Amino acid sequence: MPYRAPVTDITFCLDHIVGFDRVQAAPAFGDATTDVVQAILTEAGRICEEVIAPLNRAGDQTPAWLENGVVRTSPGYAEGYKAIADAGFVAISADPEYGGMGLPLTVTTAVNEMIGGACLALELNPLMSQGQIEALEHHASDAIKDLYLPKLTSGEWCGTMNLTEPQAGSDVGALTSKAVPNGDGTYAVSGQKIYISWGDHDMAENIVHLVLARLPGAPGGTKGISLFLVPKKIPDADGVPGVGNTLSVVSLEHKLGLHGSPTCVMQYDGAQGWLIGEENKGMAAMFTMMNNARLGVGVQGVSVAEAAYQHALAYAVDRKQGRTPVGDGTGCIIDHADVRRMLIEMKAEIFAARALTLDLAVSLDLAKTGDADARARAAFLTPIAKAYGTEVGMKVADRGIQIHGGMGVIEETGAAQFARDVRVTAIYEGTNGIQAMDLVGRKLMDGGTAAFALLDEIEDTAEGDLLAAAKALRQTTEDMVALDMNDRFGGGVPYLMAFARVLGAHYHTRAAATGDKTRVSLAHYHLSRLLPEAHAMMVQARCGSDGFYDLSADDFAA
Ligand SMILES: Cc1cc2nc3c(=O)[nH]c(=O)nc-3n(C[C@H](O)[C@H](O)[C@H](O)COP(=O)(O)OP(=O)(O)OC[C@H]3O[C@@H](n4cnc5c(N)ncnc54)[C@H](O)[C@@H]3O)c2cc1C
């Protein structure tokens, strides 16, 4: 089943759900007229359908490989990447001073969703560059910006992010990579990084690594981490890549899915690097990149969910099995009530997750225009969008397998690839557990102000079941704020998911208000079947860690 880019659904969300017109009204985004945005979405949809989607199976079947120290990419990936870069999709939101389009992140988010739906493994590459561009725009010196940003925005060079080390995964503060001043303003960066997405490849002239490392005498933990830019090939003053830096790819990880995306073990041996931002303030600079990537990864979940849904739907309208309860009884499996249940659940979840990611993107855009409320709103929505978007990706891909029956686990149908590819999205960019801890920890540090502001918005128009759920969530938020931190952490994931359910119902209610038959139906499903789950999640959230430590580690093994 060929991928069909969901331009219409995305446009519906922009026009009717997330208030994108507020972004368009901001002077900073004056170029983002409806005509321009539609032209970009339509062209992105076309490229995704015609050029990118056909690469998805190729990447799965012929994973990237390491050849004489260089990563070779899956068949067709270089052409696919070139189509993305040539269309300017790496730099939709990048600064026009360095060649970007300067358009809202919301437009990038919509385009990324389609590229990821067409081929997730390939989309991860421009996503990394986009995060790096934003980090450099905010934290790099003018000299670094002048040299690197034009190449990154054009897509001639690609960016990576290097945080993880064997002993430092979720606990980034445990990293031990070192950077020693060379005496000429540059640094010698040494250490090993693991799981580095697109750490090397043959699709670009140069690869620019952002690497977290410690300076001599730096404090322990996250307070002693600095950020360095380490190019694969050191460019001359004109931006011509010259001598190779002292870094190498040790090996590629063999993964469950996402085979087209090379995940590298990187070795830095005194590689020449440039400090980005201030000494020991590397986490702040990296957070610019990580927040961008958290939205981007939440979107990846939506991407795969949409593709897996389309795939399952095509199977359901074709496969005949048993007597169906409608028509003359000889219909296809889509006419069985349980298959319908799965399909409508998938469609309802995709809509809610898409609306949430676009809502977050709009808040981030408004925050850029100086709107402090939008900034707080975006900070609160970020972990929810990352975790819920990716949970929807996994759930929908899994339902897609179920709809295929036995064919779902036969690789030739392609249904299983979606589930394998999307699985890691719940793990990288901070596991979903870490997202929930961020939500109930840092994001409730304000005593619930940001959460209550969101609930005010929802309650403003809510009625009936949605109003009751929003009020229950308000009470649960007050209860969470009163809990000690480990109890909050114990209830973090159910709290996050309850919030996502209530937000989802809010978006669906807005959609139904347009009177469109499909939207009304989906909203009915969400409010009657999915929203009630929020109450059970809130019970779990309020239980905190109660009982979790009754069993010792030995008891678990007994
Ligand atoms: C395919 C792939 C691509 C990746 N790409 C990159 C990349 O480009 N750059 C990069 O730097 N990294 C990358 N990563 C690394 C990724 O970000 C980490 O895997 C992730 O942060 C989790 O770290 P970990 O694997 O060490 O798991 P761990 O941190 O060991 O976590 C194991 C489990 O324990 C839980 N846990 C850990 N600490 C806590 C805590 N304090 N409280 C509660 N629960 C906790 C986690 O939620 C998880 O369930 C990638 C990983 C993969 C698999």
The ligand as an SDF file (V2000), in Angstrom:
LIG
                    3D

 53 58  0  0  0  0  0  0  0  0999 V2000
   18.5600    3.6590   17.9030 C   0  0  0  0  0  0  0  0  0  0  0  0
   19.0830    4.6300   18.9230 C   0  0  0  0  0  0  0  0  0  0  0  0
   19.5020    5.8760   18.5100 C   0  0  0  0  0  0  0  0  0  0  0  0
   20.0350    6.7750   19.4390 C   0  0  0  0  0  0  0  0  0  0  0  0
   20.5430    7.9640   19.0110 N   0  0  0  0  0  0  0  0  0  0  0  0
   21.2530    8.7290   19.8860 C   0  0  0  0  0  0  0  0  0  0  0  0
   21.9720    9.8670   19.4240 C   0  0  0  0  0  0  0  0  0  0  0  0
   21.9220   10.2370   18.2500 O   0  0  0  0  0  0  0  0  0  0  0  0
   22.7230   10.5570   20.3200 N   0  0  0  0  0  0  0  0  0  0  0  0
   22.8060   10.2020   21.6250 C   0  0  0  0  0  0  0  0  0  0  0  0
   23.4950   10.8730   22.3750 O   0  0  0  0  0  0  0  0  0  0  0  0
   22.1240    9.1310   22.1010 N   0  0  0  0  0  0  0  0  0  0  0  0
   21.3570    8.3920   21.2580 C   0  0  0  0  0  0  0  0  0  0  0  0
   20.6780    7.2790   21.7100 N   0  0  0  0  0  0  0  0  0  0  0  0
   20.7470    6.9510   23.1280 C   0  0  0  0  0  0  0  0  0  0  0  0
   19.4220    7.1250   23.8480 C   0  0  0  0  0  0  0  0  0  0  0  0
   19.1410    8.4840   24.0130 O   0  0  0  0  0  0  0  0  0  0  0  0
   19.4950    6.3390   25.1680 C   0  0  0  0  0  0  0  0  0  0  0  0
   19.4090    4.9790   24.8170 O   0  0  0  0  0  0  0  0  0  0  0  0
   18.4100    6.7100   26.1310 C   0  0  0  0  0  0  0  0  0  0  0  0
   18.6180    7.9990   26.6250 O   0  0  0  0  0  0  0  0  0  0  0  0
   18.3260    5.7400   27.3020 C   0  0  0  0  0  0  0  0  0  0  0  0
   19.5900    5.5090   27.8700 O   0  0  0  0  0  0  0  0  0  0  0  0
   20.0850    3.9970   28.1100 P   0  0  0  0  0  0  0  0  0  0  0  0
   19.9090    3.2660   26.8380 O   0  0  0  0  0  0  0  0  0  0  0  0
   21.4070    4.0200   28.7340 O   0  0  0  0  0  0  0  0  0  0  0  0
   19.0300    3.3750   29.1140 O   0  0  0  0  0  0  0  0  0  0  0  0
   19.0920    3.5410   30.7140 P   0  0  0  0  0  0  0  0  0  0  0  0
   19.3370    4.9440   31.0810 O   0  0  0  0  0  0  0  0  0  0  0  0
   19.9900    2.5030   31.2690 O   0  0  0  0  0  0  0  0  0  0  0  0
   17.5900    3.2040   31.0960 O   0  0  0  0  0  0  0  0  0  0  0  0
   17.1110    1.8510   31.2630 C   0  0  0  0  0  0  0  0  0  0  0  0
   15.7120    1.9340   31.8730 C   0  0  0  0  0  0  0  0  0  0  0  0
   15.8000    2.5390   33.1780 O   0  0  0  0  0  0  0  0  0  0  0  0
   14.9770    3.6820   33.2500 C   0  0  0  0  0  0  0  0  0  0  0  0
   15.6510    4.7070   34.0430 N   0  0  0  0  0  0  0  0  0  0  0  0
   16.9280    5.1300   33.9250 C   0  0  0  0  0  0  0  0  0  0  0  0
   17.1750    6.0950   34.8330 N   0  0  0  0  0  0  0  0  0  0  0  0
   16.0370    6.2940   35.5150 C   0  0  0  0  0  0  0  0  0  0  0  0
   15.6450    7.1660   36.5650 C   0  0  0  0  0  0  0  0  0  0  0  0
   16.4860    8.0540   37.0800 N   0  0  0  0  0  0  0  0  0  0  0  0
   14.3890    7.0660   37.0170 N   0  0  0  0  0  0  0  0  0  0  0  0
   13.5170    6.1820   36.5000 C   0  0  0  0  0  0  0  0  0  0  0  0
   13.8180    5.3520   35.5020 N   0  0  0  0  0  0  0  0  0  0  0  0
   15.0660    5.4000   35.0210 C   0  0  0  0  0  0  0  0  0  0  0  0
   14.7590    4.1270   31.8130 C   0  0  0  0  0  0  0  0  0  0  0  0
   13.5410    4.8300   31.6540 O   0  0  0  0  0  0  0  0  0  0  0  0
   14.7450    2.7920   31.0690 C   0  0  0  0  0  0  0  0  0  0  0  0
   13.4670    2.2230   31.1190 O   0  0  0  0  0  0  0  0  0  0  0  0
   20.1000    6.4100   20.8080 C   0  0  0  0  0  0  0  0  0  0  0  0
   19.6310    5.1610   21.2170 C   0  0  0  0  0  0  0  0  0  0  0  0
   19.1440    4.2700   20.2990 C   0  0  0  0  0  0  0  0  0  0  0  0
   18.6970    2.9210   20.7750 C   0  0  0  0  0  0  0  0  0  0  0  0
  1  2  1  0
  2  3  1  0
  2 52  2  0
  3  4  2  0
  4  5  1  0
  4 50  1  0
  5  6  2  0
  6  7  1  0
  6 13  1  0
  7  8  2  0
  7  9  1  0
  9 10  1  0
 10 11  2  0
 10 12  1  0
 12 13  2  0
 13 14  1  0
 14 15  1  0
 14 50  1  0
 15 16  1  0
 16 17  1  0
 16 18  1  0
 18 19  1  0
 18 20  1  0
 20 21  1  0
 20 22  1  0
 22 23  1  0
 23 24  1  0
 24 25  2  0
 24 26  1  0
 24 27  1  0
 27 28  1  0
 28 29  2  0
 28 30  1  0
 28 31  1  0
 31 32  1  0
 32 33  1  0
 33 34  1  0
 33 48  1  0
 34 35  1  0
 35 36  1  0
 35 46  1  0
 36 37  1  0
 36 45  1  0
 37 38  2  0
 38 39  1  0
 39 40  1  0
 39 45  2  0
 40 41  1  0
 40 42  2  0
 42 43  1  0
 43 44  2  0
 44 45  1  0
 46 47  1  0
 46 48  1  0
 48 49  1  0
 50 51  2  0
 51 52  1  0
 52 53  1  0
M  END
$$$$
